[in-house]
Amino acid sequence: MHSTAAAATPPTSSHRPRVEYFDLADLTKTDCRGFVHSVERYHSEPWGLYLMRAADTPPFRYTEAWLLPQLSIRVSMHHINAAHDRDPVYHIDIGEFDRIEPKRWRAVFHYIDVVARNGCVPELRGVDDLFAAHAAGHVDASTAQNAFARATAVVDGIASHEHNFERWLGARGITLTWL
């Protein structure tokens, strides 16, 4: 007998939250695997920390990012050349971003992210990864719920500002500068 039931989706592999460190004194970033990367520039504002560094993967030449602790997000932009992109794509990671020492920050990523382009509907990604991490015990229910709530608040915020990420931030008193 032929079954019309859909095949089960293979389980998402789970891992512990990624943790990165940002050392302002040494101009380095230590990734989740322990690799240390040079950072060209750090800049602090009351709302967060900016960093710019050469990208690790072609065709990108530069990566810029802002850690925004009050919003529980890191927003990154990747450039093919040093000039500011005319139609930027914002990669918005959800997590915990904290200054742990006067010249050192820590980022703990909570699996879920938003991809936004001005004028377009933001895309929510990684929900399955977040749920799998919770099921595996890598994050507790409160952390998973907060990550999901923060991600949907980001999507709603961008949508309520004509699908413009920087307008949403501007309404919150945050103005980001980019390369």
KOLLUM-691329 format. One record per atom (N, C-alpha, C): x, y, z. Coordinates in pm, whole numbers, plus 32768, in hexadecimal, padded with zeros to 4 digits. Atoms other than C-alpha are relative to their C-alpha. Example, Ala and Ser with C-alpha at 12.3 -4.5 7.8 and 13.67 -1.06 7.14 Angstrom:
<rs>
80597F898000
84CE7E3E830C
805A80788000
7FAE7F897FFA
85577F9682CA
7FB3806D8049
</rs>
This chain:
<rs>
80547F8B8000
800080008000
8059807C8000
7FB27F85800F
808681577F9F
7FD280678067
80217F9B7F9B
8096825C80B4
8011808B7FC5
7FF67F76802E
805383C88067
8037805D806B
7FCA7FAE7F93
80E4843F81B1
808880397FD7
7F807FBF8020
820485328190
80707FBC804E
7F8B80387FBC
835C84B081E4
8026805A8075
7FD87FB37F8B
83D9851A8337
807A80547FE0
7F8E7FA98011
84C7863E833A
80727FCC8057
7F9180317FAF
862085CC83A8
801A80618073
7FE77FA97F8E
867C86508500
8074805E7FE5
7F957F9E800A
875187878511
806B7FD98066
7F9780207F9F
88A3874085AE
800A80758062
7FFE7F9B7F98
88C987F986F3
808D80138035
7F7F7FE07FC4
89F188A38792
7FEA8068806D
80077F9A7F98
8A35898188BB
8003808B7FBF
7FFA7F788038
8A0D8AF98889
809080277FDE
7F7D7FCD8028
8B308B9987D0
80248077805A
7FCF7F937FAC
8C028C8088A9
807A803D7FBC
7F8E7FB88038
8CF08D8A8823
802C806B8063
7FC87F997FAA
8DD48E8288D3
803F806D7FAA
7FCD7F8B8047
8E3A8FDF8864
805D804C805D
7F9A7FC27FAD
8F7E906D88F0
802880857FC1
7FE97F7C8037
8F8E91E388B5
8092802C800D
7F747FD97FEB
90EF920E8942
805C7FC07F99
7FAB8049805E
91899105885E
7FCE80067F70
803F7FFA8084
90A391508733
7FF07F747FC5
801A8089802E
903A8FE28719
7F717FD7801D
807F80437FE9
8F028F0F8707
801F7F6B8006
7FED80907FF4
8F068DA58781
7F7B7FBE7FE0
807E803E802B
8E028CD186CD
7FDE7F878057
8034806E7FAE
8D3C8BAC8756
80597F847FFC
7FA480728008
8E4D8AB586EC
8087801F8041
7F847FD87FBF
8F5D8B7687A3
806480437FA3
7FA77FBD805D
8FF78C10866A
7FFD8096801A
7FF47F717FE7
90768D72869E
800F80487F7B
80017FB2807C
90318E6E8588
802480918020
7FDF7F737FEF
90C58FCA8563
7F8680557FE2
806A7F9E8016
8FD290EA857B
804380847FDB
7FC67F83802E
9020922784BC
7FD780758058
80337F8D7FB5
8F46930C858B
7F907FD8805F
806E80057F9F
8E6F931486C4
7FD68090801C
80347F7C7FDD
8D90943B871F
7F8A7FEC805D
806D800E7F9F
8CAD9460884E
7FA280777FFA
806A7F9D7FF0
8B67951E886A
7FB17FD8807B
804E80267F8A
8A78952A8991
7FA77F867FE9
805B8070801E
899A942988E1
80477F837FD2
7FC1807B802B
8AA693358872
8090800D7FD1
7F76800B802E
8BF092CA87DC
80027FE27F6A
7FEC80138090
8C5792E7866D
80867FBB7FEA
7F8080398029
8D61921285C9
80047FF07F69
7FE98015808E
8DF491FC846E
807D7FAA7FF3
7F8C80578016
8EDC90EC83F2
7FFC7FC97F73
7FFA80438081
8F51904482B6
7FAF7F7F800A
805480788000
8E618F2D8258
80547F837FEA
7FBA807F800D
8EC88DC18268
7FDD7FB57F81
8030804F8071
8E028D46813D
7FE980567F85
801B7FBC807E
8E0D8DB97FD2
7F6E7FED7FDB
7FC87F898040
8D748E737F25
8003807A805A
80087F8C7FA7
8D4E8F528057
808B80318026
7F817FC57FD8
8E66904380AD
7FFD8034808F
800D7FC97F79
8DE490E381EC
7F807FD08041
8076801A7FAF
8CF4908B8301
7FF9806F8068
801A7F9E7F98
8C5D919683DE
7F927FCA8059
8069802E7FA5
8B8B91558511
7FEF80638071
80227FB67F87
8ADE9207862E
7FC57F9F8064
803D80497F92
8A9B915C8779
7FA68063804A
80617FA67FC1
895F91FA880B
7FBD7FB98076
802F804E7F8D
892B916C896A
7F70801A8028
80897FE37FD5
87E4922189BA
7F987FBC7FAA
805D8042805C
87419181888A
801B7F6B7FF4
7FD7808E8008
87EE902E88B7
801D7FD57F71
7FE08020808B
886E903C8750
808F80267FDD
7F877FD68047
89A990458681
7FD5800E7F70
80207FEC808C
897A90DA852A
808480077FB3
7F8680068051
8A7F908D8420
7FE080227F6F
80077FE6808E
8ABD910182C0
80827FCE7FC2
7F8A80358045
8BAB905981CC
8010804B7F7C
7FE67FAF8077
8C50912380B4
80597FB47F9F
7FAC80398069
8CDC90A97F6B
8076805C7FE6
7F927FA18008
8DAC91E67F5C
7FF480628074
7FFD7FA77F8C
8E0492FB804E
7F92806A7FFD
806B7F9C800A
8CED93E07FD1
7F807FCE8041
808180237FC1
8B9F93E88085
7FA07FCC7F95
805F803B805E
8AA393087FD7
7F8680597FF3
80777FAD8018
897E93C07F38
7F827FBD8031
8075804A7FD2
888792B17F97
802E7F9D806A
7FC580577F9A
890B922880E1
7FA27F90802C
804680707FC3
88A590D8816B
80307FFA8090
7FE180037F72
889690D682E6
7FEB7F738034
800880837FC0
88E08F8C8396
7FF8801B8096
801C7FDB7F75
884A8FAA84F2
7FF97F818055
7FFA80747FA6
88B08EA285F1
7FC080258085
803F7FEF7F7E
87E78E788730
80587FBD806A
7FB0803B7F96
88A38E3B8875
8015805D8075
7FD97FAE7F8E
89488ECF89A7
8087803E7FDE
7F887FB78024
8A4F8FDA896C
8022805C8074
7FDF7FB97F84
8B0490648A9B
8092802A8005
7F787FD87FDD
8C3491288B03
80217FB58081
7FDF80527F8A
8CDB90358BF6
80788037804C
7F907FB87FC4
8E10910A8C3C
800580877FBA
7FFE7F7D8041
8E6192758BE9
80247FFC7F6B
7FD68008808D
8F06920E8A9E
7FE27F777FC3
802080858034
8E6290BC8A61
7F697FE98001
808E801E8010
8D0C905389E2
7FEF7F6C7FE3
8022808B801D
8C618F0189C5
7F7A7FFD7FB6
807D8017804A
8B568E8C88D1
7FDA7F6D800E
803780877FFA
8A7D8D59890B
7F8A7FFE7FA0
806680018069
89AC8D0887D8
7F957F98801D
807280577FE1
88538C6F87FE
7FBE7FC77F83
802A80538072
88378BBB86AC
7FAB80497F99
80657FC68056
872C8C9B8617
803280877FCC
7FD57F818038
87698DC0852D
7F9880347F9D
80587FBD805E
86BC8EB58447
805880387F91
7FBC7FC28071
872C8F1A82EA
7FA2806C7FCB
80537F908029
86AF90718285
804280507F91
7FD77FA6806B
86C89144814D
7F95806C7FFA
80617F938000
8626929A8142
7F9B7FF07F8E
806B800C8062
84D692908091
7FCB7F737FEE
8029808C800D
84B4911680B6
7FD47FCA8088
802C80417F86
840B903681B4
80787FB98040
7F9080457FBD
850F8FC382B7
7FE87F698005
800880937FFD
855C8E4F82B8
80347FCC8085
7FDD803E7F80
85608D918402
803D7F777FE3
7FBA807E801A
865B8C708401
802B7FBF8083
7FC580477F90
86D58B6584F0
7F9F7FD3806C
806280297F9C
858F8B1D85A8
800F7F6C8020
7FED80907FE9
85C289A58579
807D7FE68054
7F8580107FB2
872589C68602
7FE980248092
801E7FD87F77
86A58A7E8734
7FAF7F958047
805380687FC2
859A89778776
80517F81801A
7FAD80777FEE
8696885C8744
806180138076
7FA57FE57F91
878A89028835
7FB67FF88086
8050800A7F86
867689208937
7FE27F6C8020
8020808E7FEC
860F87B38905
807A7FB38031
7F8480447FD7
877C87498932
803580328086
7FD47FCC7F7F
879B88138A73
806F80677FFA
7F967F9B800D
8891891389E8
7FD2808B802D
80387F837FCC
87A88A348A41
7F817FDE804C
8079801A7FB3
86968A428B45
7F8780437FBD
807C7FCD803C
852B8A9B8AFA
7FFD80988000
80027F6F7FF6
85538C018B6F
805980407F95
7FA37FCC8066
86818C3F8A8C
7FC47FEF7F75
803D80188083
85CF8BA28961
7F8B805F7FE8
80737FA5800E
84928C6D899F
802E80907FEC
7FCC7F778010
85578DB089C8
803F80167F78
7FC37FF48084
861D8D70888A
7F95800C7F94
806B7FFA8064
84E28D2E87C3
7FB48084800A
80477F807FEC
84338E5F885A
805380747FCA
7FA97F958033
85608F3C880A
80027FFF7F68
7FFD800A8092
85718EBB86A3
7F7F80347FC2
807F7FD18039
83FF8EF78664
7FEE80968019
80057F6F7FE8
841D90528704
8054804B7F99
7FAD7FC48068
853690A0860D
7FB380027F7C
804E8007807D
845F902B84E7
7F8E80658004
80707FA27FF2
833290F08567
803080917FFB
7FCB7F787FFE
8406922585A8
802880307F76
7FD87FDC8088
849B9224844C
7F8580147FA9
807B7FF68051
834691E783AD
7FB3807F8020
804C7F8A7FD9
82A993048473
804580837FD9
7FB77F8A802F
83B093F483E8
801C7FF47F6B
7FFB800B8093
836893B68277
806D7FA17FD1
7F9B80658021
844F92878271
808B803E7FF1
7F807FBC8002
857A936382BF
80437FEE8088
7FBB80217F83
866B92DF83C6
8035807B8048
7FC27F8D7FBF
872294268407
7F978065802F
806D7FAB7FCC
85D994EA8428
7FCD7FC98084
802C803E7F83
856E93F28532
806280228070
7F9D7FDD7F9A
86B6942785EC
7FFB80948022
80077F707FEB
869C95A085BD
7F8E8027805D
80727FE77FA8
8547959C8665
80207FDB8091
7FD5802A7F7A
85F794FB878F
80798052802F
7F917FAA7FD9
8704960B8799
80897FC97FDC
7F81803F8027
8811953686F2
801D80217F6F
7FD37FE48087
88D095AF85C1
80827FB67FEA
7F87804E801D
89CA94BA8530
805080447F92
7FA87FD2806A
8AF595238463
80437F857FC3
7FC5806F8049
8B88943F835B
807780327FB0
7F8A7FE58052
8CC394338286
7FE080667F95
</rs>
